[in-house]
């Protein structure tokens, strides 16, 4: 089926329709194999995959058993839809390298999954006739089989030339996601927000667990789970109005004691606490949750 004829909504059950696009995956990592499986469930057919490491080859064989393992140029040649699922820093070089091989690109959909880049990073391929799409799944992947289930209902950051927008959105819907349009020039900010929220959240949780262990708590995860779950829910639903704790209350003495204790235990932990407490105080003050005089005392307690 021609890509431009792909439906945007009202998609039939995959079992009731034939495969429409042959799919190739360049980079059989966690994301590439998960999206390949999802596209297979949607009625497409994964025919070729490139995999360098032993782990990626094994993953491809297990999760995309019908696909030929071959080099990137042959993956492109065999496919109507090509997924470039490689690390961000490798994407620009990969696009230029594929174009230089003379791989047949005319009319092929080429999709990358990087959050950092929009469609422009694929310009070498676009100039050779490829149809560029940036489809970034807003999810963390573990490499386990249940990664495919995590695609259901998540957002995809979508960037593409305007004529290809229906195709990009259709592919996202077929994989169970919800498309969110991101302008090309706003991709770095979009990705910084996601990385800061998700990656730093893990660091904060691990840091809190380590400190609780040093405080004598045997099962810090069990202690933190309900608290952090409620805090996350409050933040997502209520924004800054969901804030609680000593900064929100203006308890400068408590905050000063925290800083002193963390400085004794771990200067790195102290610096992270201070930076986040300052940001919290600034936001609470701007939202009217914190009185100016309380904010002043807090900032004194958080001074270097």
PyMOL commands that set and color helices and strands:
alter all, ss='L'
color gray80, all
select helices_A, chain A and resi 3-5+14-16+30-41+54-63+72-78+88-100+120-126+145-151+162-174+184-214+220-242+246-249+252-265+267-286+292-301
alter helices_A, ss='H'
color red, helices_A
select strands_A, chain A and resi 22-26+45-50+68-69+81-84+109-112+131-137+155-160+178-181
alter strands_A, ss='S'
color yellow, strands_A
deselect
rebuild
show_as cartoon
